[in-house]
Amino acid sequence: MTETPAGERPLPQVTDRQAWQAEIDALRVKEKAHTRAGDALAAQRRRLPMVEVDPRTPLIGADGPTPLADVFDGRSQLIAYFHMWHLGKPAAEQCEGCTFSTAHITELSYLHSRDVSYATFCQGPYAESARYRDFMGWTVPWYSVPEESVDRLVAGRHFGILVSYLRDDDKVYETYWTTGRGNEPMAPSYGLLDLTVYGRQEFWEDSPDGWPRRWGSRGGQFRLDGRPTAQWSRIKAGRDDNLA
């Protein structure tokens, strides 16, 4: 990707600090309202009903078949991301959106402190997809969803969903799910980009004329030079991306 040389980039208007702070203060009122609206949505989420899921639904992990209830690892709640998989495809052709989301999930201690476990439920066979996990250097719990479990867990939706579960004694319930832009809380890169002057640099954004717009919204925003962007640092580190 070619960067615009310094001196040719579009720039915001320059003002003095006092006038700039006044603009920030006016925006902050709207930001606080946006935060409170998000709090209200979260409160509504906590009041949703739930649907029961078979706790014996099998997944495949490092130690073989594992029932859904065991993925909670003794905790009362579980968040699972359903990672898409392109069977038999090389690492460079794996799902760029799922790679974008999953690559951000590293530290689970804060979830654990709230009695919440986290796991990736991958669409592909365990042996093949686990090699991708290892290539990427991901450390979160990783399971594959065998064909017999797809209907019970995905339930007519598609991989690429983010699901919340609750365990109560020997019963398991699904309490919430989302997908698409609903998955953005997984990826703080987007939240940080939204704080910058050029934003995400995607075509759909409402930006001033001349602002850089380099990315579409159908997967290209997560790829660079022919493969998911996050893979390049792994290639540079000398990791083998052969999934065969």
Steps between C-alpha positions, in 0.01 A plus 500: 500500500643837399490771764423860407821702538518757776398838366236344273273356769168671568508664842241633744478872558759635745372706792617612843473270800212688663280479190604137446406409860162667458433270202613199704271602788202523267578159353546352848133567577404279205761237593358474851148463361629226269660322798180521702301366204741204490449448875125495444536238227718288728237527772236380254731212397521390864121474509461279193350153535724205413480170315620163627785322321599136544800508739621169355543646150845374396789717388851386408791642698864416561395202711234376259120516536392750765139574604390862486457514877869423552608794284379728782804375696306518825371853445135603473525690170664445164558722197570312177600636163403274207799524267436431128721246329578440130568129487825401331599859423844641591545750778500793258145408390347458844230737619642849529212630714522217753878538507455873569263433790680203654845661479396762754402253774803437720456578870213311664574577866248782517225279362597224742479744792130544409443124490502502118693258278583558134555256213525487123264253329646438154305370205785285369641167613707535815837380366497737202361806675725451804802530271366840397457594866862400564626691195320811624629446853157516658474365854127515575315167540431354156237245398357380172129446447435152354224464244271332753510812719454772238120493503488506879742790544477706182127436468444632148734795535855505362853491632631846584261542792584599857296313761451533877406199713396447861546177698269426792591172670472238225308719256637736233319795340574736214434854620611720209659493156610751238696519176627749240574833662366358824835318524697825510547495881742212434731728302624812679696599188177636353417696815848652499482584129170678565695739727741599222457780251481267197287235672478150354566631149211291365280612214175508697623748762374858511831686469592840352571521129850383417536285811672165429259219413692183424284212614166347410279317746482150349822357639760711325532718810649200681746391229834636386704380202303180451448370851335597831696797633587345837682214328785717373660542843496120539660450159765758587571309822572190292195293593386224263152565362465153346172354630532166320 
